[in-house]
Amino acid sequence: MLSTLKTSILWRFLNETKAITTTTICVKNYQHRRRLNTTTRIFSDRSNIILMGSPGSGKSTVARILAKKLNKPSIDIDNDILEPMWGVKISEKLKEKGSKHFIEEEGKALMTVKAENSIISLTGSNPLHDEAMRYIANTGYVIFLDYPAKGILQRLHKMKIDRIVGQEIGTPLTDILEHRQMTYEQAYDIRILCEENESPESVSEKVIEALAVLEEDQGYVSTRQDKDSVSVQERTSLGEILLQGLAPDGGLYVPALQIPCLSKGEWSRLVNMSYRDRALRIMERLINPCDLHPSKLRLFLERAYNNETFSHEKIFPVRHLKDNHFLLELFHGPTASFKDAALQLMPQMFVDALRHNEFKTDSSRYIILVATSGDTGSAVLDGFRRHAEGSGVGVIVLFPEHGISEVQRLQMTAMSGGNVQVLGIDGDFDLCQGMVKRAFQDQDLASWLSNNGNFRLRYKNAANSITWGRLLPQIVFQVSGYLDLVEQKVISLGDEVDVCIPTGNFGNILGAFYAQAMGIPFRRLVCASNANNTLTEFINSGVYDIRSRQIQKTQSPAIDILKASNLERFIYHKSDRDSQLVRKCFKELEENQCFEVSGQLLEDIQKSLVGKWCSEAECVTTIKNCFETTGYLLDPHTAIAKFVADLVNDVDVPMIINATAHYSKFAPQVLRALGHKKDIKDKSMSELFDMAHKITDSPGMHSRLEECIKSSDISEKVLKPNYEDVERAIKIFSHKI
């Protein structure tokens, strides 16, 4: 409804020269804005604070409190503008004009308001007039006082309000409020999530805090960046870090401000919401609206998490397994792994960042090169195919022809789309990785692409698990898993639970750590490793040592990792953002393949994490035993977590186990674990899927994965292990985009 309003709230303040110290800026085009120095105010002293919300949400009272605290004048549109202008009460005007004409008259009146540096309390129906809302929104921040509908109804009945648009024709208040909520959801810059029976004084404090956070936000900093340099650096935006991936100093980006913590009352508002609505409210608190406006974020979430893309209405449901163990099923997306959570959303954010790149003055197009040894390839392909086709962004995935599972190969080669390409390489993963790095460093290729279609290459950092854009959705599903247990009445809000996660690159468990920081009462974060157990050893000893290690190929390849990249972020936070220590640790890891932490830091790490590992034989036994006792078929990664969860189990505390992949992605392995070694010999993958389907419907067969496996539309191109063939394929692909 108000799409033209929502380019970026920052534009309302950039033309106020008293507050801005940057060069001349085109206010109409977000992509041309310059980064603001952190010493610069993001909003001006002349900017209004505009309160929006349902009738009965306390806007007028909160406005008066804010005016007093901030020493600003207060304008109540009802009492200070409409009634003096019309000379009659609002209720009489509504009866005289009827809803449609009343909204029009009200909108015209709002557009006469000339105010600066004021607290403006809108009427409940002002947002129903698009033009008037565009006008007033351009004078400041629109702050949505999102009060629970139940509380508003109680207030309205008590106040006996008779001037709400729709009342005059007998529309029930519940219907009016529901319709208004949908309108408000499209029209705000900042949401204040009001608690049940929260006082106006408390709400006003939240408004002040939200504005302070917005003003003080320095964007993102590197884990290896000196604290002293943060205060003088130019603000690094979300878009910039999505495009960069790694920081220039080799560190990983984290928010400059502390992770926000929600109160118990705020979390209670999310319990009965859909996954998308939960995601919006969580991510709004983690993303500056100047970087990604809530209205755009809402659109991205609607495209990412829907029942056309995900096969379960809850998106990532929690189901009871046995006793105190619950599974957070993260495999209902199009490629049947947890990576769909991030890679249905992140491509949209990436494309948006490209479009609004402040340094982008041309019409460059981009090719992202990715080397994969597992599930990342199919998830990246599907995400960019769905959400980036036609955007000028293409993706080429290189995979080792004999270094991935048959399911993964079939899944990737069944992908079709004008902006995606899959290339098998007759070599191992290291060779694929080397090809990607060489292409990225090839200046002749860069020149050719620039001259033949204005293309630029982007390295795998644009899509892999170290980018902050991949982490944000992982925070959301960890939070949602806990809220589902509350919704199912397994626990009460505030009760502690444990969470156990099969861990390789430390991304999922880091998402749980951030969820914990936001106020979710995870008691223990349990890190479950396979035989590549460097993380487990580190947690228990403080020593991260890979000097004498080689990656062991296991049945759980997604966690066959020796260097857990996201561990750097965790150490940064646990060391109280000690970037010097982080630099030292990871320099030692790079140069000597080993580093050590001790003392208070190790103690703090061990308070947060529990680390255990599972052997290959134990993984097989766990798959078999779980199926025999519960009828549920685990994939090998989830079996790793289940085994470790059993090791550390406390029967009095619920345990959420992350089920990171559907068993059918590893059909041969799970069928062998169930004792079907002879039966599966010489069987095609399609036949193995049929066998597994007959054995269990818990969980049900993944229909989209089954379609890929049985598809006759397979497009596989295998290249010889030489760079020239890869270079030629990149050039040919560029003509498709």
ChimeraX attribute file (.defattr): number of C-alpha atoms within 10 A of each C-alpha:
attribute: neighborCount
match mode: 1-to-1
recipient: residues
	/A:1	12
	/A:2	18
	/A:3	12
	/A:4	10
	/A:5	19
	/A:6	19
	/A:7	16
	/A:8	20
	/A:9	26
	/A:10	21
	/A:11	22
	/A:12	19
	/A:13	23
	/A:14	24
	/A:15	15
	/A:16	15
	/A:17	11
	/A:18	12
	/A:19	16
	/A:20	19
	/A:21	14
	/A:22	14
	/A:23	8
	/A:24	13
	/A:25	14
	/A:26	14
	/A:27	15
	/A:28	12
	/A:29	13
	/A:30	20
	/A:31	18
	/A:32	17
	/A:33	21
	/A:34	18
	/A:35	13
	/A:36	19
	/A:37	18
	/A:38	19
	/A:39	16
	/A:40	16
	/A:41	18
	/A:42	23
	/A:43	22
	/A:44	21
	/A:45	15
	/A:46	16
	/A:47	19
	/A:48	24
	/A:49	25
	/A:50	23
	/A:51	25
	/A:52	27
	/A:53	29
	/A:54	26
	/A:55	21
	/A:56	20
	/A:57	24
	/A:58	20
	/A:59	26
	/A:60	25
	/A:61	17
	/A:62	23
	/A:63	26
	/A:64	21
	/A:65	19
	/A:66	24
	/A:67	20
	/A:68	13
	/A:69	12
	/A:70	13
	/A:71	12
	/A:72	18
	/A:73	17
	/A:74	22
	/A:75	21
	/A:76	19
	/A:77	20
	/A:78	18
	/A:79	15
	/A:80	12
	/A:81	16
	/A:82	20
	/A:83	15
	/A:84	11
	/A:85	10
	/A:86	13
	/A:87	9
	/A:88	11
	/A:89	14
	/A:90	19
	/A:91	16
	/A:92	12
	/A:93	20
	/A:94	23
	/A:95	16
	/A:96	12
	/A:97	13
	/A:98	16
	/A:99	19
	/A:100	13
	/A:101	13
	/A:102	18
	/A:103	19
	/A:104	18
	/A:105	17
	/A:106	24
	/A:107	21
	/A:108	14
	/A:109	17
	/A:110	23
	/A:111	14
	/A:112	12
	/A:113	14
	/A:114	8
	/A:115	17
	/A:116	17
	/A:117	19
	/A:118	23
	/A:119	28
	/A:120	27
	/A:121	27
	/A:122	25
	/A:123	23
	/A:124	23
	/A:125	22
	/A:126	22
	/A:127	25
	/A:128	22
	/A:129	19
	/A:130	17
	/A:131	19
	/A:132	19
	/A:133	20
	/A:134	18
	/A:135	15
	/A:136	23
	/A:137	22
	/A:138	17
	/A:139	21
	/A:140	26
	/A:141	22
	/A:142	24
	/A:143	23
	/A:144	24
	/A:145	25
	/A:146	19
	/A:147	23
	/A:148	17
	/A:149	17
	/A:150	11
	/A:151	15
	/A:152	21
	/A:153	18
	/A:154	12
	/A:155	17
	/A:156	16
	/A:157	12
	/A:158	10
	/A:159	10
	/A:160	9
	/A:161	13
	/A:162	16
	/A:163	17
	/A:164	20
	/A:165	21
	/A:166	18
	/A:167	18
	/A:168	15
	/A:169	10
	/A:170	7
	/A:171	11
	/A:172	10
	/A:173	17
	/A:174	13
	/A:175	11
	/A:176	15
	/A:177	19
	/A:178	12
	/A:179	11
	/A:180	18
	/A:181	16
	/A:182	11
	/A:183	17
	/A:184	23
	/A:185	16
	/A:186	18
	/A:187	25
	/A:188	27
	/A:189	24
	/A:190	24
	/A:191	22
	/A:192	19
	/A:193	22
	/A:194	21
	/A:195	20
	/A:196	16
	/A:197	13
	/A:198	13
	/A:199	13
	/A:200	20
	/A:201	12
	/A:202	12
	/A:203	23
	/A:204	22
	/A:205	15
	/A:206	17
	/A:207	22
	/A:208	14
	/A:209	12
	/A:210	17
	/A:211	18
	/A:212	11
	/A:213	15
	/A:214	18
	/A:215	16
	/A:216	16
	/A:217	19
	/A:218	24
	/A:219	23
	/A:220	21
	/A:221	24
	/A:222	25
	/A:223	29
	/A:224	25
	/A:225	22
	/A:226	15
	/A:227	16
	/A:228	8
	/A:229	10
	/A:230	17
	/A:231	14
	/A:232	12
	/A:233	14
	/A:234	17
	/A:235	22
	/A:236	22
	/A:237	24
	/A:238	23
	/A:239	21
	/A:240	21
	/A:241	24
	/A:242	25
	/A:243	21
	/A:244	16
	/A:245	24
	/A:246	18
	/A:247	18
	/A:248	11
	/A:249	11
	/A:250	15
	/A:251	22
	/A:252	24
	/A:253	25
	/A:254	19
	/A:255	19
	/A:256	20
	/A:257	14
	/A:258	13
	/A:259	16
	/A:260	15
	/A:261	16
	/A:262	16
	/A:263	13
	/A:264	13
	/A:265	15
	/A:266	16
	/A:267	22
	/A:268	18
	/A:269	17
	/A:270	21
	/A:271	19
	/A:272	14
	/A:273	15
	/A:274	13
	/A:275	23
	/A:276	20
	/A:277	15
	/A:278	21
	/A:279	23
	/A:280	20
	/A:281	20
	/A:282	23
	/A:283	18
	/A:284	19
	/A:285	18
	/A:286	16
	/A:287	18
	/A:288	20
	/A:289	20
	/A:290	18
	/A:291	19
	/A:292	21
	/A:293	20
	/A:294	26
	/A:295	21
	/A:296	18
	/A:297	20
	/A:298	20
	/A:299	12
	/A:300	20
	/A:301	18
	/A:302	15
	/A:303	18
	/A:304	26
	/A:305	22
	/A:306	17
	/A:307	15
	/A:308	12
	/A:309	18
	/A:310	21
	/A:311	18
	/A:312	15
	/A:313	14
	/A:314	18
	/A:315	22
	/A:316	26
	/A:317	19
	/A:318	23
	/A:319	16
	/A:320	13
	/A:321	16
	/A:322	12
	/A:323	10
	/A:324	16
	/A:325	22
	/A:326	21
	/A:327	23
	/A:328	23
	/A:329	26
	/A:330	23
	/A:331	26
	/A:332	27
	/A:333	30
	/A:334	22
	/A:335	30
	/A:336	26
	/A:337	22
	/A:338	25
	/A:339	28
	/A:340	29
	/A:341	28
	/A:342	24
	/A:343	27
	/A:344	28
	/A:345	24
	/A:346	28
	/A:347	28
	/A:348	23
	/A:349	22
	/A:350	24
	/A:351	22
	/A:352	18
	/A:353	21
	/A:354	23
	/A:355	17
	/A:356	19
	/A:357	19
	/A:358	18
	/A:359	13
	/A:360	12
	/A:361	10
	/A:362	7
	/A:363	11
	/A:364	15
	/A:365	19
	/A:366	23
	/A:367	22
	/A:368	21
	/A:369	25
	/A:370	27
	/A:371	25
	/A:372	21
	/A:373	24
	/A:374	22
	/A:375	25
	/A:376	25
	/A:377	27
	/A:378	27
	/A:379	26
	/A:380	28
	/A:381	28
	/A:382	24
	/A:383	25
	/A:384	27
	/A:385	23
	/A:386	17
	/A:387	22
	/A:388	21
	/A:389	18
	/A:390	11
	/A:391	17
	/A:392	18
	/A:393	27
	/A:394	28
	/A:395	30
	/A:396	23
	/A:397	23
	/A:398	26
	/A:399	30
	/A:400	25
	/A:401	21
	/A:402	15
	/A:403	18
	/A:404	17
	/A:405	18
	/A:406	17
	/A:407	21
	/A:408	23
	/A:409	25
	/A:410	20
	/A:411	27
	/A:412	30
	/A:413	22
	/A:414	20
	/A:415	19
	/A:416	16
	/A:417	15
	/A:418	14
	/A:419	24
	/A:420	24
	/A:421	25
	/A:422	24
	/A:423	23
	/A:424	23
	/A:425	24
	/A:426	18
	/A:427	17
	/A:428	16
	/A:429	21
	/A:430	14
	/A:431	19
	/A:432	28
	/A:433	19
	/A:434	13
	/A:435	23
	/A:436	25
	/A:437	16
	/A:438	13
	/A:439	21
	/A:440	18
	/A:441	13
	/A:442	13
	/A:443	11
	/A:444	10
	/A:445	18
	/A:446	17
	/A:447	13
	/A:448	14
	/A:449	21
	/A:450	16
	/A:451	10
	/A:452	12
	/A:453	15
	/A:454	16
	/A:455	22
	/A:456	19
	/A:457	22
	/A:458	22
	/A:459	21
	/A:460	23
	/A:461	17
	/A:462	24
	/A:463	29
	/A:464	21
	/A:465	22
	/A:466	25
	/A:467	25
	/A:468	23
	/A:469	25
	/A:470	26
	/A:471	21
	/A:472	21
	/A:473	24
	/A:474	23
	/A:475	24
	/A:476	24
	/A:477	28
	/A:478	26
	/A:479	26
	/A:480	27
	/A:481	25
	/A:482	27
	/A:483	24
	/A:484	23
	/A:485	22
	/A:486	18
	/A:487	17
	/A:488	13
	/A:489	10
	/A:490	14
	/A:491	17
	/A:492	12
	/A:493	19
	/A:494	15
	/A:495	15
	/A:496	17
	/A:497	21
	/A:498	21
	/A:499	27
	/A:500	30
	/A:501	27
	/A:502	29
	/A:503	29
	/A:504	28
	/A:505	21
	/A:506	24
	/A:507	24
	/A:508	27
	/A:509	29
	/A:510	21
	/A:511	21
	/A:512	24
	/A:513	20
	/A:514	24
	/A:515	25
	/A:516	21
	/A:517	16
	/A:518	21
	/A:519	17
	/A:520	26
	/A:521	17
	/A:522	23
	/A:523	17
	/A:524	21
	/A:525	24
	/A:526	26
	/A:527	26
	/A:528	29
	/A:529	28
	/A:530	33
	/A:531	19
	/A:532	25
	/A:533	25
	/A:534	22
	/A:535	29
	/A:536	24
	/A:537	17
	/A:538	19
	/A:539	22
	/A:540	16
	/A:541	14
	/A:542	20
	/A:543	18
	/A:544	21
	/A:545	19
	/A:546	18
	/A:547	10
	/A:548	6
	/A:549	11
	/A:550	10
	/A:551	12
	/A:552	14
	/A:553	15
	/A:554	17
	/A:555	20
	/A:556	23
	/A:557	19
	/A:558	19
	/A:559	23
	/A:560	21
	/A:561	23
	/A:562	19
	/A:563	19
	/A:564	16
	/A:565	18
	/A:566	20
	/A:567	18
	/A:568	20
	/A:569	23
	/A:570	20
	/A:571	22
	/A:572	21
	/A:573	16
	/A:574	16
	/A:575	17
	/A:576	9
	/A:577	20
	/A:578	17
	/A:579	21
	/A:580	14
	/A:581	16
	/A:582	22
	/A:583	20
	/A:584	12
	/A:585	18
	/A:586	20
	/A:587	15
	/A:588	14
	/A:589	18
	/A:590	11
	/A:591	9
	/A:592	12
	/A:593	16
	/A:594	16
	/A:595	19
	/A:596	14
	/A:597	18
	/A:598	12
	/A:599	8
	/A:600	11
	/A:601	15
	/A:602	21
	/A:603	15
	/A:604	14
	/A:605	20
	/A:606	18
	/A:607	13
	/A:608	17
	/A:609	18
	/A:610	18
	/A:611	22
	/A:612	23
	/A:613	24
	/A:614	22
	/A:615	16
	/A:616	16
	/A:617	9
	/A:618	16
	/A:619	29
	/A:620	23
	/A:621	16
	/A:622	25
	/A:623	27
	/A:624	22
	/A:625	16
	/A:626	18
	/A:627	16
	/A:628	12
	/A:629	10
	/A:630	11
	/A:631	16
	/A:632	20
	/A:633	28
	/A:634	26
	/A:635	24
	/A:636	32
	/A:637	28
	/A:638	28
	/A:639	30
	/A:640	32
	/A:641	31
	/A:642	30
	/A:643	23
	/A:644	28
	/A:645	23
	/A:646	14
	/A:647	12
	/A:648	16
	/A:649	16
	/A:650	14
	/A:651	11
	/A:652	9
	/A:653	15
	/A:654	20
	/A:655	28
	/A:656	30
	/A:657	26
	/A:658	29
	/A:659	29
	/A:660	27
	/A:661	25
	/A:662	28
	/A:663	29
	/A:664	26
	/A:665	25
	/A:666	22
	/A:667	24
	/A:668	22
	/A:669	19
	/A:670	24
	/A:671	24
	/A:672	16
	/A:673	19
	/A:674	17
	/A:675	12
	/A:676	14
	/A:677	13
	/A:678	9
	/A:679	12
	/A:680	17
	/A:681	10
	/A:682	9
	/A:683	13
	/A:684	13
	/A:685	19
	/A:686	16
	/A:687	14
	/A:688	20
	/A:689	24
	/A:690	14
	/A:691	17
	/A:692	18
	/A:693	17
	/A:694	10
	/A:695	13
	/A:696	14
	/A:697	13
	/A:698	13
	/A:699	15
	/A:700	13
	/A:701	18
	/A:702	22
	/A:703	13
	/A:704	18
	/A:705	22
	/A:706	18
	/A:707	13
	/A:708	21
	/A:709	26
	/A:710	18
	/A:711	14
	/A:712	9
	/A:713	12
	/A:714	17
	/A:715	14
	/A:716	16
	/A:717	13
	/A:718	15
	/A:719	19
	/A:720	12
	/A:721	17
	/A:722	14
	/A:723	17
	/A:724	13
	/A:725	13
	/A:726	21
	/A:727	17
	/A:728	11
	/A:729	16
	/A:730	21
	/A:731	14
	/A:732	11
	/A:733	18
	/A:734	21
	/A:735	12
	/A:736	12
	/A:737	21
